[in-house]
Amino acid sequence: MRLRIKVIQIGLSVLFAAAFYPAGLSAEVSGVPVFAREEGGYHTFRIPALIVSHDGTLLAFCEGRKHSASDTGDIALVMKTSTDSGASWSPVQVVWDDPGNTCGNPCAVVDRDTGVLWLLMTWNLGEDREDKIIRQESRDTRRVFITSSSDNGKHWSEPAEITQSVKKPNWTWYATGPGNGIQKEKAPHPGRLVIPCDHIEADTHAYYSHVIYSDDHGRSWHLGGSVPEPQVNECCVAELSDGSLLLNMRNYYAENKVRQKAYSTDGGVQWEGQSFDFGLIEPVCQASLVRYPRQSREGKDILFFSNPASAEHRKAMTLRASTDGGQNWEYSLLFHSGPGAYSSLAVLPDGSVACLYECGETHPYEQLRFVRVFPAALGLPGVPMEAGNGAR
């Protein structure tokens, strides 16, 4: 197969991409550091969520882990904002902190009708490790909370607990997102806010993905459906042009190191067609999915997906694109070849696709970086919304 060379514009500098096959590009995109270890008195920042507010402000959420990189302990939910498309960022701001305990798993969504930002989160006692919660040996359990902002993230409401509305009694572990929710645009249930979640059953210890939703602009939240087959958890959701939902899930079946997917035609109440997506390899990790606001020249949905594209290790952060609603992933851009893990995608007003992701030189959790890429950087043909042809 003949090799090609692509020049990618990154800010004021120019990177020459490595030789690549037509379906995959490779470039070390430096990106912008957003959160770094030891910043602001926090030991480690993990679990990114990226959202664009009604006025175009970028909000980057994550967990601020105070004393170690552990998933357990004294963890606050923090954020930064950017008003220049990610070129610069505010200082660290605290959204929610319950000293000594764990506040995390951010999953954000913007209500396009009201402009309100909704942030779903989970809480547990800092002393309660995940394994103890799963075995029901913990002092408390995982609880679900929500907060909102009506001024593009400047102020946030007092977190309110919604556990009883969205968690069954026989569920132990529970996680919102992390990453992004969506608001449905088409029937059925246009305007519905949908948040991807996961849980573990008490009796079987089986992992399942599910969603929760609101039909009244966030005032009340309800439990949607779980996927039919177990051994999946952290998930991301996108609406397709026919109004159906695509759920993309972290997969725990060791024989297939790829993602799983399922579909819903009723707004997330029931899921069907669960299967492996052999076009999306993974090392068992979180990922992100977003639908582009324009269709391909063939009139089909364009989806973007990010994850560490390796079957062995959390490394090789890659942005992929599908021009047929997620059936195939023909286009890709490797933007960080080193260690990398969780990520969150958003589409900016100028048509670029932004990614907030965990990465480092020696391990994946050294910092969170931000990069934005125009679709043409992946070689997508005929995408109408293009303000440029490179990555920044």
Sine and cosine of phi, psi and omega as CSV:
sin_phi,cos_phi,sin_psi,cos_psi,sin_omega,cos_omega
0.00,0.00,0.73,-0.68,-0.06,-1.00
-0.95,0.32,0.68,-0.73,0.02,-1.00
-1.00,0.01,0.44,-0.90,0.06,-1.00
-0.76,-0.65,0.31,-0.95,0.05,-1.00
-0.86,-0.51,0.71,-0.71,-0.01,-1.00
-0.85,-0.53,0.68,-0.74,0.09,-1.00
-0.99,-0.13,0.79,-0.61,-0.05,-1.00
-0.89,-0.46,0.83,-0.56,0.01,-1.00
-0.99,0.14,0.82,-0.57,0.02,-1.00
-0.81,-0.59,0.97,-0.23,-0.05,-1.00
0.86,0.51,-0.81,-0.59,0.02,-1.00
-1.00,-0.07,-0.14,0.99,0.00,-1.00
-0.99,-0.16,0.21,-0.98,0.02,-1.00
-0.83,-0.56,0.79,-0.62,0.10,-0.99
-0.96,-0.29,0.67,-0.74,0.11,-0.99
-0.99,-0.11,0.90,-0.44,-0.01,-1.00
-0.91,0.41,0.49,-0.87,0.08,-1.00
-0.92,0.40,0.28,-0.96,0.06,-1.00
-0.86,0.52,0.63,-0.78,-0.09,-1.00
-0.57,-0.82,0.37,-0.93,0.13,-0.99
-0.99,0.15,0.38,-0.93,-0.10,-0.99
-0.82,0.58,-0.52,0.85,-0.06,-1.00
-1.00,0.02,-0.05,1.00,-0.06,-1.00
-0.54,-0.84,0.78,-0.62,0.05,-1.00
-0.96,-0.29,0.38,-0.93,0.00,-1.00
-0.67,-0.74,0.80,-0.59,0.05,-1.00
-0.40,-0.92,0.69,-0.73,0.09,-1.00
-0.99,0.12,0.99,-0.13,-0.02,-1.00
-1.00,0.01,0.90,-0.44,-0.12,-0.99
-0.91,0.42,-0.60,0.80,-0.01,-1.00
0.92,0.39,-0.14,-0.99,-0.02,-1.00
-0.86,-0.51,0.80,-0.59,0.07,-1.00
-0.93,0.36,0.74,-0.68,-0.01,-1.00
-0.93,-0.36,-0.78,0.63,0.06,-1.00
-0.81,-0.59,0.74,-0.68,0.02,-1.00
-0.79,-0.61,0.51,-0.86,0.00,-1.00
-0.80,0.60,0.62,-0.79,0.03,-1.00
0.96,0.27,-0.01,1.00,0.04,-1.00
-0.95,0.33,0.69,-0.72,0.09,-1.00
0.89,0.46,0.35,0.94,0.01,-1.00
1.00,0.07,0.07,1.00,0.03,-1.00
-1.00,-0.09,0.65,-0.76,0.01,-1.00
-0.94,0.34,-0.74,0.68,-0.09,-1.00
-0.53,-0.85,0.58,-0.82,0.14,-0.99
-0.93,-0.36,0.75,-0.66,0.01,-1.00
-0.60,-0.80,0.16,-0.99,0.17,-0.99
0.91,0.42,0.97,0.26,-0.07,-1.00
-0.98,0.20,0.48,-0.87,0.17,-0.98
-0.59,-0.81,0.78,-0.63,-0.07,-1.00
-0.84,-0.54,0.71,-0.71,-0.02,-1.00
-0.57,-0.82,0.47,-0.88,0.08,-1.00
-0.94,-0.35,0.85,-0.53,-0.05,-1.00
-0.97,0.23,0.07,-1.00,-0.05,-1.00
-0.86,0.52,-0.53,0.85,-0.04,-1.00
-0.99,-0.13,0.17,0.98,0.04,-1.00
1.00,-0.04,-0.02,1.00,0.06,-1.00
-0.92,0.39,0.69,-0.72,0.11,-0.99
-1.00,-0.01,0.73,-0.68,0.05,-1.00
-0.86,-0.51,0.84,-0.55,0.02,-1.00
-0.93,-0.36,0.91,-0.40,0.01,-1.00
-0.97,-0.25,0.42,-0.91,0.14,-0.99
-0.19,-0.98,0.05,-1.00,0.11,-0.99
-1.00,0.00,0.77,-0.64,0.13,-0.99
-0.99,-0.14,0.98,-0.21,-0.07,-1.00
-1.00,0.02,0.89,-0.46,-0.27,-0.96
-0.98,0.21,-0.61,0.80,-0.18,-0.98
-0.87,-0.50,-0.23,0.97,0.00,-1.00
-0.29,-0.96,0.02,-1.00,0.07,-1.00
-1.00,0.04,0.07,1.00,-0.08,-1.00
-0.89,0.45,0.51,-0.86,0.10,-1.00
-0.94,0.33,-0.23,0.97,-0.07,-1.00
-0.92,-0.40,0.52,-0.85,0.10,-0.99
0.84,-0.55,-0.47,-0.88,-0.08,-1.00
-1.00,0.10,0.98,-0.17,-0.11,-0.99
-0.76,-0.65,0.79,-0.61,0.06,-1.00
-0.96,-0.27,0.43,-0.90,0.11,-0.99
-0.99,-0.11,0.87,-0.50,-0.13,-0.99
-0.83,-0.56,0.15,-0.99,-0.01,-1.00
-0.44,-0.90,0.29,-0.96,0.23,-0.97
-0.70,-0.71,0.37,-0.93,0.03,-1.00
-0.80,-0.60,0.40,-0.91,0.06,-1.00
-0.66,-0.75,0.72,-0.70,0.04,-1.00
-0.94,-0.35,0.16,0.99,0.00,-1.00
-0.78,-0.62,0.67,0.74,0.08,-1.00
0.87,0.49,0.49,0.87,0.11,-0.99
1.00,-0.05,0.08,1.00,0.02,-1.00
-0.94,0.34,-0.57,0.82,0.04,-1.00
-0.62,-0.78,0.36,-0.93,-0.12,-0.99
-0.71,-0.71,0.48,-0.88,0.03,-1.00
-0.94,0.34,0.19,-0.98,0.18,-0.98
-0.91,0.42,0.21,-0.98,0.03,-1.00
-0.90,0.44,0.74,-0.67,0.08,-1.00
-0.85,-0.53,0.61,-0.79,0.00,-1.00
-1.00,-0.02,0.82,-0.57,0.10,-1.00
-1.00,0.01,-0.68,0.73,-0.04,-1.00
-0.45,-0.90,0.78,-0.63,0.05,-1.00
-0.62,-0.79,0.80,-0.60,0.11,-0.99
-0.85,-0.52,1.00,0.01,-0.21,-0.98
-0.73,0.69,0.78,-0.63,0.00,-1.00
1.00,-0.04,-0.28,0.96,-0.06,-1.00
-0.91,-0.41,0.09,-1.00,-0.12,-0.99
-0.98,-0.22,0.90,-0.43,0.08,-1.00
-0.88,-0.47,0.92,-0.40,-0.11,-0.99
-0.28,-0.96,-0.43,-0.90,-0.07,-1.00
0.78,0.63,0.86,0.51,0.00,-1.00
-0.92,0.39,0.68,-0.73,0.12,-0.99
-0.62,-0.78,0.91,-0.42,-0.18,-0.98
-0.93,-0.37,0.48,-0.88,0.09,-1.00
-0.50,-0.87,0.56,-0.83,0.04,-1.00
-0.95,-0.31,0.77,-0.63,0.12,-0.99
-0.99,0.13,0.94,-0.35,-0.07,-1.00
-0.93,0.37,-0.35,0.94,-0.01,-1.00
-0.99,0.15,-0.59,0.81,-0.06,-1.00
-0.95,-0.31,-0.30,0.95,-0.08,-1.00
0.98,0.19,0.01,1.00,-0.04,-1.00
-0.97,0.25,0.68,-0.73,0.12,-0.99
-1.00,-0.04,0.77,-0.63,0.06,-1.00
-0.92,-0.40,0.72,-0.69,0.00,-1.00
-0.81,-0.58,0.91,-0.42,0.06,-1.00
-1.00,-0.03,0.61,-0.79,-0.11,-0.99
-0.52,-0.85,0.26,-0.97,0.10,-0.99
-0.83,-0.56,0.34,-0.94,-0.05,-1.00
-0.65,-0.76,0.58,-0.82,0.24,-0.97
-0.45,-0.89,0.32,-0.95,0.07,-1.00
-0.86,0.50,0.64,-0.77,-0.03,-1.00
-0.88,0.48,-0.43,0.90,0.00,-1.00
-0.99,0.10,-0.20,0.98,-0.07,-1.00
-1.00,0.00,0.97,-0.25,0.05,-1.00
-0.96,0.28,0.36,-0.93,-0.02,-1.00
-0.84,0.54,-0.69,0.72,-0.05,-1.00
-0.90,0.44,-0.57,0.82,0.04,-1.00
-0.94,0.35,-0.62,0.78,0.04,-1.00
-0.89,0.45,-0.67,0.74,0.00,-1.00
-0.90,0.45,-0.65,0.76,-0.02,-1.00
-1.00,0.09,0.04,1.00,-0.02,-1.00
0.86,0.51,0.63,0.78,0.07,-1.00
-0.95,-0.31,0.09,1.00,-0.04,-1.00
-1.00,0.08,0.30,-0.95,0.06,-1.00
-0.94,0.33,-0.56,0.83,0.00,-1.00
-0.70,-0.71,-0.31,-0.95,-0.03,-1.00
-0.71,-0.71,-0.09,-1.00,0.10,-1.00
-0.99,0.14,0.74,-0.67,-0.02,-1.00
-0.85,-0.53,0.43,-0.90,-0.10,-1.00
-0.92,-0.38,0.75,-0.66,-0.02,-1.00
-0.77,-0.64,0.28,-0.96,0.03,-1.00
-0.61,-0.79,0.58,-0.81,0.12,-0.99
-0.68,-0.73,0.28,-0.96,-0.04,-1.00
-0.56,-0.83,0.35,-0.94,0.07,-1.00
-0.69,-0.72,0.75,-0.66,0.03,-1.00
-0.96,-0.27,0.15,0.99,0.01,-1.00
-0.76,-0.65,0.67,0.75,0.10,-0.99
0.87,0.49,0.55,0.83,0.12,-0.99
1.00,-0.07,0.06,1.00,0.02,-1.00
-0.95,0.32,-0.61,0.79,0.02,-1.00
-0.70,-0.71,0.50,-0.87,-0.03,-1.00
-0.78,-0.62,0.59,-0.81,0.02,-1.00
-0.95,0.33,0.32,-0.95,0.09,-1.00
-0.89,0.46,0.78,-0.62,0.00,-1.00
-0.82,0.57,0.71,-0.70,-0.01,-1.00
-0.89,-0.46,0.68,-0.73,-0.03,-1.00
-0.99,0.14,0.71,-0.70,0.03,-1.00
-0.81,-0.59,0.32,0.95,-0.12,-0.99
-0.80,0.60,-0.73,0.68,-0.09,-1.00
-0.89,0.45,-0.42,0.91,-0.02,-1.00
-0.99,0.10,-0.36,0.93,-0.18,-0.98
-0.77,-0.64,0.06,1.00,-0.02,-1.00
-0.75,-0.67,0.79,-0.61,0.01,-1.00
-0.97,0.24,0.46,-0.89,-0.04,-1.00
-0.87,0.50,-0.49,0.87,-0.04,-1.00
-1.00,-0.06,0.29,0.96,0.10,-0.99
-0.98,-0.18,0.67,-0.74,0.00,-1.00
-0.97,-0.23,-0.99,0.11,0.05,-1.00
-0.93,0.37,0.51,-0.86,-0.03,-1.00
-0.44,-0.90,0.65,-0.76,0.06,-1.00
-0.60,-0.80,0.69,-0.73,0.15,-0.99
-1.00,-0.03,0.73,-0.69,0.01,-1.00
0.87,0.50,-0.88,-0.47,-0.10,1.00
-0.98,0.19,0.26,-0.96,0.02,-1.00
0.83,-0.56,-0.92,-0.39,-0.17,-0.99
-0.76,-0.65,0.59,-0.81,0.25,-0.97
-0.99,-0.17,-0.07,-1.00,0.01,-1.00
-0.69,-0.72,0.27,-0.96,0.22,-0.97
-0.89,-0.46,0.82,-0.57,-0.02,-1.00
-0.91,0.41,0.61,-0.79,0.02,-1.00
-0.96,-0.27,-0.44,0.90,-0.13,-0.99
-0.88,-0.48,0.26,-0.96,0.09,-1.00
-0.92,0.39,0.51,-0.86,-0.02,1.00
-0.98,0.18,0.46,-0.89,0.09,-1.00
0.90,0.44,0.79,0.61,0.10,-1.00
-0.88,0.47,0.63,-0.78,-0.05,-1.00
1.00,-0.04,-0.18,0.98,-0.01,-1.00
-0.91,0.41,0.73,-0.68,0.14,-0.99
-1.00,0.03,0.77,-0.64,-0.07,-1.00
-0.81,-0.59,0.78,-0.62,0.00,-1.00
-0.87,-0.49,0.84,-0.54,0.07,-1.00
-0.96,0.27,0.65,-0.76,-0.05,-1.00
-0.58,-0.81,0.05,-1.00,0.13,-0.99
-0.47,-0.88,0.27,-0.96,-0.05,-1.00
-0.43,-0.90,0.19,-0.98,0.09,-1.00
-0.80,-0.60,0.72,-0.69,0.01,-1.00
-0.98,0.19,0.61,-0.80,-0.06,-1.00
-0.93,0.38,-0.68,0.73,-0.12,-0.99
-0.99,0.17,-0.62,0.78,-0.07,-1.00
-0.99,-0.14,-0.31,0.95,-0.12,-0.99
0.88,0.48,0.36,0.93,0.01,-1.00
-0.99,0.16,0.59,-0.81,0.02,-1.00
-1.00,-0.04,0.68,-0.73,0.07,-1.00
-0.65,-0.76,0.52,-0.85,0.18,-0.98
-1.00,-0.10,0.55,-0.84,0.07,-1.00
-0.45,-0.89,0.05,-1.00,0.08,-1.00
-0.78,-0.63,0.35,-0.94,0.21,-0.98
-0.83,-0.55,0.33,-0.94,-0.10,-1.00
-0.49,-0.87,0.31,-0.95,0.10,-1.00
-0.72,-0.69,0.74,-0.68,0.06,-1.00
-0.95,-0.30,0.12,0.99,-0.02,-1.00
-0.78,-0.62,0.66,0.75,0.08,-1.00
0.86,0.51,0.62,0.78,0.13,-0.99
1.00,0.00,-0.01,1.00,-0.02,-1.00
-0.95,0.32,-0.55,0.84,0.06,-1.00
-0.66,-0.75,0.47,-0.88,-0.06,-1.00
-0.79,-0.62,0.57,-0.82,-0.11,-0.99
-0.73,-0.68,0.43,-0.90,0.02,-1.00
-0.99,0.14,0.84,-0.55,0.10,-0.99
-1.00,0.04,-0.44,-0.90,-0.07,-1.00
-1.00,-0.08,0.40,-0.92,0.14,-0.99
-0.99,-0.14,0.46,-0.89,0.07,-1.00
-0.93,0.36,0.43,-0.90,-0.12,-0.99
-0.95,0.31,-0.48,0.88,-0.10,-0.99
-0.94,-0.35,0.59,-0.81,-0.05,-1.00
-1.00,0.10,-0.15,-0.99,0.02,-1.00
0.93,0.37,0.58,0.81,0.18,-0.98
-0.70,-0.71,0.48,-0.88,0.09,-1.00
-0.59,-0.81,-0.98,-0.19,-0.13,-0.99
-0.76,0.65,0.76,-0.65,-0.15,-0.99
-0.62,-0.79,0.22,-0.98,0.05,-1.00
-0.65,-0.76,0.44,-0.90,-0.17,-0.99
-0.74,-0.67,0.55,-0.84,0.09,-1.00
-0.62,-0.79,0.55,-0.83,0.10,-1.00
-1.00,-0.06,0.71,-0.70,0.06,-1.00
-1.00,-0.04,0.19,-0.98,-0.14,-0.99
-0.92,0.40,-0.33,0.94,0.04,-1.00
-1.00,0.02,0.10,1.00,0.01,-1.00
1.00,0.00,-0.11,0.99,0.04,-1.00
-0.98,0.22,0.29,-0.96,0.01,-1.00
-0.93,-0.37,0.63,-0.77,0.10,-0.99
-0.93,-0.36,0.84,-0.54,0.05,-1.00
-0.95,-0.31,0.84,-0.55,-0.02,-1.00
-0.93,-0.36,0.78,-0.63,-0.27,-0.96
-0.76,-0.65,0.56,-0.83,0.17,-0.99
-0.91,0.41,0.73,-0.68,-0.18,-0.98
-0.91,-0.42,0.71,-0.70,-0.03,-1.00
-0.95,-0.30,0.14,0.99,0.06,-1.00
-0.98,0.17,0.93,-0.37,-0.15,-0.99
-0.90,0.43,-0.46,0.89,-0.05,-1.00
-0.96,0.27,-0.30,0.96,0.03,-1.00
-0.78,-0.62,0.99,-0.13,0.00,-1.00
-0.99,0.10,0.90,0.44,0.03,-1.00
-0.65,-0.76,0.19,-0.98,0.04,-1.00
-0.96,0.27,0.29,-0.96,0.20,-0.98
-0.91,-0.42,0.33,-0.94,0.00,-1.00
-0.60,-0.80,0.37,-0.93,0.08,-1.00
-0.48,-0.88,0.26,-0.97,-0.09,-1.00
-0.78,-0.63,0.50,-0.87,0.11,-0.99
-0.73,-0.68,0.71,-0.71,0.04,-1.00
-0.95,-0.31,0.10,1.00,-0.02,-1.00
-0.82,-0.57,0.46,0.89,0.07,-1.00
0.99,0.14,0.29,0.96,0.08,-1.00
0.98,-0.21,0.14,0.99,0.02,-1.00
-0.99,0.17,-0.60,0.80,0.04,-1.00
-0.76,-0.65,0.57,-0.82,0.00,-1.00
-0.83,-0.56,0.59,-0.81,-0.03,-1.00
-0.52,-0.85,0.11,-0.99,0.05,-1.00
0.92,0.40,0.50,0.86,-0.01,-1.00
-0.92,0.39,0.75,-0.66,-0.07,-1.00
-0.34,-0.94,0.20,-0.98,0.09,-1.00
-0.98,0.18,0.61,-0.79,0.11,-0.99
-0.97,-0.25,1.00,-0.09,-0.11,-0.99
-0.96,0.29,-0.09,1.00,0.09,-1.00
-1.00,0.09,-0.10,1.00,-0.08,-1.00
-0.80,-0.60,1.00,-0.03,0.04,-1.00
-0.97,0.24,0.41,-0.91,0.03,-1.00
-0.37,-0.93,0.39,-0.92,0.04,-1.00
-0.99,-0.11,0.33,0.94,-0.20,-0.98
0.97,0.25,1.00,0.02,-0.09,-1.00
-0.33,-0.94,0.25,-0.97,0.11,-0.99
-0.94,0.34,0.33,-0.95,0.05,-1.00
-0.50,-0.87,0.05,-1.00,0.01,-1.00
-0.70,-0.71,0.51,-0.86,-0.06,-1.00
-0.63,-0.77,0.67,-0.74,0.06,-1.00
-0.53,-0.85,0.60,-0.80,0.08,-1.00
-1.00,-0.04,0.72,-0.70,0.03,-1.00
-0.97,0.24,0.58,-0.81,-0.09,-1.00
-0.97,0.22,0.11,0.99,0.10,-0.99
-0.80,-0.61,0.41,-0.91,0.04,-1.00
-0.99,-0.12,0.23,-0.97,0.05,-1.00
-0.94,0.34,0.15,-0.99,-0.02,-1.00
-0.92,0.38,-0.26,0.97,0.10,-1.00
-1.00,0.02,0.05,1.00,0.03,-1.00
0.98,0.17,0.40,0.92,-0.02,-1.00
-0.93,-0.36,0.30,-0.95,-0.04,-1.00
-0.93,0.38,0.68,-0.74,0.14,-0.99
-0.97,-0.24,0.84,-0.55,0.03,-1.00
-0.89,-0.46,0.57,-0.82,0.13,-0.99
-0.89,-0.45,0.57,-0.82,-0.09,-1.00
-0.63,-0.78,0.67,-0.75,0.04,-1.00
-0.75,-0.66,0.62,-0.79,0.08,-1.00
-0.13,-0.99,0.15,-0.99,0.18,-0.98
-0.97,0.24,0.95,-0.30,-0.16,-0.99
-1.00,0.05,0.95,0.31,0.03,-1.00
-0.54,-0.84,0.60,-0.80,0.03,-1.00
-1.00,0.05,-0.19,0.98,-0.08,-1.00
-0.95,-0.31,-0.68,0.73,-0.15,-0.99
-0.68,-0.73,0.34,-0.94,0.10,-1.00
-0.98,0.18,1.00,-0.03,-0.03,-1.00
-0.35,-0.94,0.06,-1.00,0.08,-1.00
0.89,0.45,0.89,0.46,0.03,-1.00
-0.91,0.42,0.84,-0.55,-0.17,-0.99
-0.74,-0.68,0.68,-0.74,0.14,-0.99
-0.97,-0.22,0.82,-0.57,0.02,-1.00
-0.90,-0.43,0.40,-0.91,0.04,-1.00
-0.72,-0.69,0.63,-0.78,0.10,-0.99
-0.86,-0.51,0.71,-0.71,0.03,-1.00
-0.96,-0.30,0.25,0.97,0.04,-1.00
-0.71,-0.70,0.60,0.80,0.10,-0.99
0.95,0.30,0.42,0.91,0.06,-1.00
1.00,-0.04,0.13,0.99,0.06,-1.00
-0.96,0.27,-0.62,0.79,0.03,-1.00
-0.68,-0.73,0.46,-0.89,0.00,-1.00
-0.85,-0.52,0.99,0.14,-0.18,-0.98
-0.98,0.18,-0.39,0.92,-0.16,-0.99
-0.85,-0.52,0.63,-0.78,0.00,-1.00
-0.46,-0.89,0.42,-0.91,0.06,-1.00
-0.67,-0.75,0.91,-0.41,0.12,-0.99
-0.99,0.16,0.94,-0.35,-0.09,-1.00
-0.95,-0.31,-0.17,0.99,0.11,-0.99
-0.50,-0.86,0.94,-0.34,-0.10,-0.99
-0.99,0.14,-0.32,0.95,-0.04,-1.00
-0.99,0.16,-0.27,-0.96,0.01,-1.00
-0.86,0.51,0.67,-0.74,0.02,-1.00
-0.30,-0.95,0.37,-0.93,-0.09,-1.00
-0.59,-0.81,-0.95,-0.30,-0.12,-0.99
-0.94,0.33,0.42,-0.91,0.00,-1.00
-0.45,-0.89,0.23,-0.97,0.05,-1.00
-0.53,-0.85,0.74,-0.67,-0.07,-1.00
-0.96,-0.29,0.47,-0.88,0.13,-0.99
-0.45,-0.89,0.49,-0.87,0.08,-1.00
-0.98,-0.18,0.81,-0.59,-0.03,-1.00
-1.00,0.07,0.31,-0.95,-0.02,-1.00
-0.86,0.52,-0.44,0.90,-0.01,-1.00
-0.99,0.11,0.06,1.00,0.03,-1.00
1.00,-0.06,-0.06,1.00,0.06,-1.00
-0.98,0.19,0.41,-0.91,0.04,-1.00
-0.96,-0.26,0.84,-0.54,-0.07,-1.00
-0.96,-0.27,0.54,-0.84,0.00,-1.00
-0.70,-0.71,0.78,-0.62,0.15,-0.99
-0.96,-0.28,0.85,-0.53,-0.20,-0.98
-0.59,-0.81,0.47,-0.88,0.09,-1.00
-0.99,0.15,0.68,-0.73,0.02,-1.00
-0.28,-0.96,0.10,-1.00,0.05,-1.00
-0.08,-1.00,-0.01,-1.00,0.04,-1.00
-1.00,-0.04,-0.59,0.81,-0.03,-1.00
-0.90,-0.44,-0.39,0.92,0.11,-0.99
-0.49,-0.87,0.28,-0.96,-0.21,-0.98
-0.97,0.25,-0.16,0.99,-0.20,-0.98
-0.91,-0.41,0.49,0.87,0.01,-1.00
-0.97,0.24,-0.55,0.83,-0.04,-1.00
-0.28,-0.96,0.21,-0.98,0.20,-0.98
-0.94,-0.33,0.78,-0.63,0.01,-1.00
-0.87,-0.49,0.32,-0.95,-0.03,-1.00
-0.82,-0.57,0.73,-0.68,0.09,-1.00
-0.65,-0.76,0.53,-0.85,0.11,-0.99
-0.76,-0.65,0.60,-0.80,-0.17,-0.99
-0.71,-0.71,0.73,-0.68,0.14,-0.99
-0.99,0.14,0.55,-0.83,-0.09,-1.00
-0.80,0.60,-0.54,0.84,-0.02,-1.00
-0.89,0.45,-0.36,0.93,0.03,-1.00
-0.91,0.43,-0.39,0.92,0.05,-1.00
-1.00,-0.05,-0.04,1.00,-0.01,-1.00
1.00,0.08,0.28,0.96,-0.01,-1.00
-0.92,0.40,0.79,-0.61,0.02,-1.00
-1.00,0.04,0.60,-0.80,0.21,-0.98
0.90,0.43,0.51,0.86,0.08,-1.00
-1.00,0.02,0.88,-0.48,-0.14,-0.99
-0.92,0.40,-0.56,0.83,-0.08,-1.00
-1.00,-0.03,1.00,-0.06,0.02,-1.00
-0.65,-0.76,0.90,-0.44,0.06,-1.00
-1.00,-0.10,-0.01,1.00,-0.02,-1.00
-0.07,-1.00,-0.12,-0.99,-0.05,-1.00
-0.74,-0.67,0.47,0.88,-0.04,-1.00
-0.60,-0.80,-0.19,-0.98,0.02,-1.00
-0.93,-0.37,0.50,-0.86,-0.02,-1.00
-0.71,-0.70,0.00,0.00,0.00,0.00
